[in-house]
Amino acid sequence: MMWRLSGRCAALVVALAAALPAGAQEYPSRTVRIVSPSAPGGITDLIARLVGDRLATSLKVPVIVENRPGGTGAVALDFVAKAPADGYTLVVGFSGANVIHPLMNPKLSFNAQRDFTAVSMVFTGANVLVVHPAVPVNSYREFVTYVRSQPKPPSYGSWGPGSGGHLAGEYLKMLTGIDMVHVPYKSTTALTTDVVGGHMPLAFLDSFNAITQSRSGKVRALAQAGPKRSPMLPNVPTLQEEGVSFSIGAWIGFFGPAGLPRAILARLNSEINQVLAAPDLADRWLNISGYAPTPMKPEEFERVIAQDWEIWKKVIAEAKIKPE
C-alpha cells in the first residue's frame, strides 16, 4: 500500500513538473533559436551568429540561427511574436523594423509595441550626412550656409521612402528650418553609387557605406545623426555636438516574445551583455557595425524604443511620409 501511494506521488510530481511554465523549469534545457531578419551575410545575421556562438558555450545548449528575411524585418518579427514566451526563440530586431516600419504600416500582423520583450541593445549607430567632394563645404555649419544660399532647395538622397536616411533628413529639416528635397532610391547600393558618382550631391548614408566611402575619399562626411561618434569616423562630429538636438540613432538589439519570464529575461540579458563586453570581440564589432557595443538592461532599452517611437511618429506625421 505504501509502495502504491509512493508511486502515485511520484507520478503526481512528474505531472506537476510537466505542467509548470517554461520559466519555472531549469533554463535552458534545449536548443535556443535566434531569428535573423536578413539573409546570410547581412548585418543582423552576422550579429546573430557571433552572439549565438558565444551563447552556445555559456548556456551549454545548441544555439541555431534561422534566417527569415523580408518585409523590412516583418517576416521575422511576426514569427517571433507568435512563438512561445519561453526564452527559446529570439530575434535580432532593429529600429527600422521595430519602430519605423510599424509606424508607417499600422496594419502589420503584429503589434510592435506590445508583442515583444526587449532583451538587450547590441549597438546604436548613426546615419551620416555626406556630400560629394565637389560640393564646396567642409563642415556641417558650412553645409547649412550652403543649403540656405541656394536659389532653390537642393536634393538629398536616401535609400527609400520611410528609410532611416529619409527620416534623418526630414528630422534635420524640422530641427533647423533648412529646406531640402528628398530623392528616394531603391537601395543603399544605388544611392551610394550616385553620391560617389556626383549625381546626388547630398545624402544620409547608412554608417557602413558612409565609413567605407569617406575613408576612401569618395564622399565627405559632415555629421553623424546619432548619439555618439563612430570610432571609425573619429573626426566627424555628431549633430548634437554641432548644436542640433538630434540624438536619436539607428540601433540593433535582441528581442523575445511578449511575456518573457523575468528570470529568463535576466539570464539572457546578462549572457548577451557579457558577449558584447568581451575584449576579444571588440575589433569584430567595429568591423561589423562601425560602432562599439552598447549593452543595456531591458528597461533602459525599452526607454530608448519608447523615445524613438514618439520622435519618429512626429516626424512621419509632420513630413507626411507615406509607405511605398
N, C-alpha and C positions, 0 to 999 in steps of 0.2 A: 504493500500500500504506500509505504514511504517512497519506494522507488518510482511508482507511478506518479505520485504527486510531484516528485523532483523532476521527472520527465516533462510533466505539464508545465512546470515553472520555467524549465529551460526553453521549452517551445514558446512560451509567452514572452520571455526575454528576447528571443530571436525575432519574434514578430514585432515587438515594440521597437527594436533597433532598426528593423527594416522600414518601419513607419516614420522614423524620425526624419525631419527635414535634412537636406544635404549639409546645411551649415552646422548641424548638431553632430554629425558624424566626423570622423577624422578626415581632415582635408590637407592635401589632396590624396586620393586613393586610386586615381585612374588618369588617363590621358587628358591634358588640357589643350584646347584648340584656340589658336589665335587667328582671327579672320582679318585678312588684308583687303582693303577696297581697291587696291591697284594690282595690275598684272605683275608676274615675277620680274624683279629688277627695278620696280618703281620704289619711290622713297618709303611708302608705308610697308611695302614688302620687305625692304632691307631692314627697317626698324623691327618689324615683327620677327624676322629670323634672328637678328642679333640678340634681342631680348629673349626670344624663345629658347635659344641655345643655352643661355645662362640660367634661365628659369628651370630648364630640364635638370640641370645639375643641382640647383639649390632646393627645388621642390621634390627631387628624386622620383619624378614621373616623366613619361614622354610628353613633349610639347610639340605639336604639329602646327604648321602654318597652312591655312586654306585661303586661296585667292578667289575673291568674288568681286571682280571689277564691274563697273557700270553705274550709270545714273548719278555721277558725281558723288559716289560713295553710298548712294541709297540702297543698292542691292545688298551690300554687306551689312549696312545698318539695319535694314529690315529683317534680315536673317537673325541677327543677334538680338534684336528687340523681342523676337518671338521665342528665343531659346530659354531654357530653364535658368533661373537666377541661382545657380549653384557654384559658380566660380570656375566652371569647366569650359565656358565659351566666352572669349573676349574679342574685342575688335579694336583695331587701330583707327581711331577717328581723327578728324582734322577740322579746323574752323570752317572751311568751305562746305564740308559735308554736314557737320553737326549744327551749324548756325546759319550760314548764308543761304545754302540751298533750301533748307526748310522754310526760311523766311520768304524766299522767292516762290516757293511751291508749297503752299499750305495744305494741299490735298494729298500729300505723301501718305503712304500706308502705315507710317509710324509717327508718333509724336516725339519730336526731338527733345522737348523739354521734360517729358515725363517717362519716357520708355528706356532710359539708360542710367546707369550708375557711373559717375566719373571716378576712375581709379587713380590715375596719375598723369600729369602732363609729362611729355618727353622733352619737348623744347618749344620755345616760342621764337619765331624768326620775324623777318620783315620783307615786305615788298619794297623794292628800291627804285627811287626816282632817278632815271638815267636820261642822258641826251646823246645824240650823235656828236662826235668831236667837232663837226663843222658848226654846231650851234655855239655862238660866242658867249658862253657862260662857263664859269669855273666853280661856282658855289651855289648853294640854294638861294641866297639873297640876290645874287646876280640873276638867277633864274626868274625870281619873282619880278624884278625890274624889267627883264626881257619880255615876259608874258604881258605885263601891263603896257608896254610900249608898242606892242604890235597893233597895226591898223585893224586887224580882226583876230578873234581868239585863235590861238594855234591849236593844232590837233595833238592829242596824246593817245597812245595805243595801250590796249590791254589784251589779254588772251580770251576775251569773250564777255558778253553782257552778264553782269552779276558776278564776274570773277573778282578775286581779291584785288587784282590790279585796277579794275574798274571802280570798285568801291573806294579804294585808297585815293584815286584821283578825284572822285566826287566829294569825299570827306575833306580832302585838302581844299577844294573849292569852297566848301561850306565854312571852313575854319578861317580862311584867309580872304575871301572875296575875289580871288582871281578867277578868270574865266578861261576855260579850255573846252574843246570839243572832243568827245570820246569817239574813238575809232576802234571797233571790236575786231579781233582776229579769231580764227578758228582754233588756234593752238599757241602754246608758248613758243614752239619752234618757228611758226610763221611770223609771229610778232618779232622775235629776236632777229630773224633773218632780215626783216625790213628795217629795223633800227640800225643794225650793223651796216646795212647797205645804204643808209641815208635816206630811205624812202619815208620813214616815220621819224621825225626829229625828236620827239619826247615820248617817254613811256614809263609805266610802272612795270618793272620786270620782277619775276619771282627771284628769290635770293640765289638759287643755283645759277641761273643764266646771268644774273647781274654780276655775281662774283667772277664767273668764268670770263665774260666778255670785258669787264672793266679791268681785270688784271692783265688781259692781253692788249689793252689799249683801244679796243674796238668801240667801246662806249665810255662815256664819262659818268660815273656815279656821283650824284649830288647829295642825296639824303636817304636815310633808311626810315621807312614808315613802320617802326616798331618800337618796343620798349627799351631795346639795348642794341649796341653796335655788334655786328658780327666780327669775331676775331679775324675773319678772312678779309674784312674791309675796315681795318682799324682806323683809317684816316677819314672815313666817311661818317659825318655826324648823323644822329637821329633828328627827325623833325622836331622832337621835343627839345633837343639841345639847341635848335635854331629858333626856339621861342614859340613854336606851334604846339598847341595842346593835343598832340596826336601821339598817343602811347599804345594804341591797340595794335597787336601783331597778328601773325599767322602762325597758329600752333598746331601741334600734333600730340595726341595723347591716347591713353588706353581707357576703354570703357567696358562695362559689363551690362547685362540686362538690368532693368529696374528691380529694386528689392534685393540686391546682393546682401547677404547676411554680414553684419558688422565685423565679425571675427574673420571671415574670409576676405572682406574688403581690406581690413587692416593688414592681413598677411600679404595679399597681393601688392598693396601699396608699398609695404616695406621691402619686399623682394625686388620689385621693379625699380624702386629708388636706389637700392644697392647696386643694381646693374648700371644705372645711369651715372652713379658716382664712382664706378670702378676706374682707377687711374689708368689701367692698361687699355681702356677703350676710348680715352679722350680724343686721340687722333682719328679714330674711326668715326666718332660722332661729327667731327669737323668735316671729314670727307663726305659724309652722307648728307649733312644739312647745312654746313657752314656755321653752325652755332654750337656752343656748349649746351649740354642738357640743362633743363630747368625742372628738376624733380619737385613735386608739391604734394602736400597732404590732400586728400579728396575734397575737403571743404574749401581749401584755397583754390583748387582747380574749378570747383563749382562757382566760386565768386568771379573768376575770370570769364567763364562761359556766360554767366548772367549779365556781366557788364558788356561783353561783346554783343550779346543778343539785343540789348537796348540800343547800343550805338548803331549797329548795322540796320536795325529796324527803322531807326530815324533816318539814316542816310538813304535807304531804299525808298522810303515814303517820300522824302523831300525831293530826291532826284528823279522820282517817278520811274524807277528802274523796273523793267518787266522781263520775265524769262523769255527765252527764245521760243 
